[in-house]
Amino acid sequence: MEADSRAAAFCEAKFGAGRNHRIFLYVTVGTGIGSSLVLDGIPYSGARGSSGTLASSPLTTRCTECGVELRPVLEQIASGPALVNRYNHVSSKRVDKAEEVLAAAADADPNALHVVQTAGEALGATVGLMVNMLDPESIVVGGGLGTAGGLYWESFVTSTQRHIWSDAHRDLPIVTAAYGSGAGFVGAAAFALQRYASPA
């Protein structure tokens, strides 16, 4: 019916946290990371239907100290599976779910604290850049990890604000999606009704 991030954004535009904003940026964080710019209630799909590909391309840079080319991919740092993989790489404990990493961070596990904080910071750096480019009225964050709260959310918000260039935009609202991880289902149904329902 529609890309999952745009379906979720449509839900939030019609019924949720974005309904009172003409232009907002929807970001979803869970198994993957996606986004959608919403203009006057409609998620913008782009020229080829692939807008919102936020986190699966490398952010290539070069180390100024040693010259090594770095190609970090945001989904490998800040998504749910990334938290699990990164934690298991540095800890003697084994976890299977991002929720376990978040719980370990809440219990002050130093490895979990590092993984979760740097994940939120990486997400915030990218979202801050998007704010600089797109100038939305607000940011609505959904997905299981995006609405989990705690250290991930706190480091994400702080990092986003730090990476916004203009003082006039640094205090824009950053809120969780009203429909949480169910926004995609509601949005897909709303899209279907809008496109295919017969006139009364």
Buried (B, 14 or more C-beta within 10 A) or exposed (E): BBBBBBBBBBBBBBBBBBBEBEBBBBBBBBBBBBBBBBEEBEBBBEEEEEBBEBBEEEBEEEEEEEEEEEEEBBBBBBBBBBBBBBBBEEBEEEBEEBBBBBBBBBEEBEBBBBBBBBBBBBBBBBBBBBBEEBEBBBBBBBBBBBBBEEBBBEBBBBBBBEBBEEEEBBEBEBBBBBBBBEBBBBBBBBBEEEEEEEEE
